Amino acid sequence: EAQVTQNPRYLITVTGKKLTVTCSQNMNHEYMSWYRQDPGLGLRQIYYSMNVEVTDKGDVPEGYKVSRKEKRNFPLILESPSPNQTSLYFCASRGGISTDTQYFGPGTRLTVL
Amino acid sequence: AQSVAQPEDQVNVAEGNPLTVKCTYSVSGNPYLFWYVQYPNRGLQFLLKYITGDNLVKGSYGFEAEFNKSQTSFHLKKPSALVSDSALYFCAVRDFTGGGNKLTFGTGTQLKVEL
């Protein structure tokens, strides 16, 4: 089954404790991205990757890092989480620049105390 | 930059009645427009898209959307609503500005279909 998976689905942590949210897709997609969803703000892009070893900032990259060492994986790293990063996070992938439909993971709800 | 606006935070409809979820856009050039739906505790699912061609686009689950260039709108519609259509709906536009390649989303509209 074609899918985007994220882990963990729920995470409660404390300020300053480094964490990683994993994202994996099994569709051999080139393009992957991370979004955060906040009430009244919709989804905002954090980072995206056009292919392996090619990443770039989205609209709200501060406080986040990403890496793309393999085509299928695109982890989101919070080196020193802060309470304003409490949010619902989605990973998404798309086949390539000429394709339009994005496939979303189930989401990771992060709470930073 | 490209943007979309969803003027209604919530839309309430009785089951069996037609529904409309509104979206307006602001883009330079030709718009690439999308509708996604989010069910509780789930990721977003693609419903339909407008790239070019017919102004009436048909999508999944009986939904359709009407592209109106003069009104810069892309409203989502369904002739007969179901309780199972209750979900959060997002309008989005493909944004190529700054060399990027992303979807810019509206703030979402909560659709509630009641018996």
Contacts between the chains, C-beta under 8 A, distances in Angstrom:
chain1	res1	chain2	res2	distance
A	4	B	43	7.3
A	31	B	101	7.1
A	33	B	102	6.5
A	35	B	105	7.9
A	40	B	107	5.8
A	41	B	107	6.3
A	42	B	90	6.4
A	42	B	105	4.1
A	42	B	106	5.5
A	42	B	107	4.4
A	42	B	108	5.5
A	43	B	44	7.7
A	43	B	90	7.0
A	43	B	103	7.7
A	43	B	105	4.3
A	44	B	105	7.7
A	45	B	102	4.9
A	45	B	103	7.6
A	45	B	104	7.9
A	48	B	100	7.3
A	48	B	101	7.2
A	48	B	102	6.1
A	50	B	101	7.2
A	56	B	100	7.0
A	58	B	100	7.4
A	58	B	102	6.3
A	90	B	43	5.9
A	90	B	44	6.9
A	92	B	44	7.8
A	97	B	101	6.3
A	100	B	32	6.5
A	100	B	34	7.3
A	100	B	49	5.7
A	100	B	51	6.8
A	100	B	94	6.7
A	101	B	46	4.9
A	101	B	49	7.0
A	102	B	44	7.9
A	102	B	46	7.1
A	102	B	103	6.3
A	103	B	46	7.6
A	104	B	36	7.8
A	104	B	43	3.6
A	104	B	44	4.3
A	104	B	45	7.3
A	105	B	43	5.3
A	106	B	41	7.6
A	106	B	42	6.1
A	106	B	43	4.8
A	107	B	41	7.6
A	107	B	42	7.5
A	107	B	43	5.5
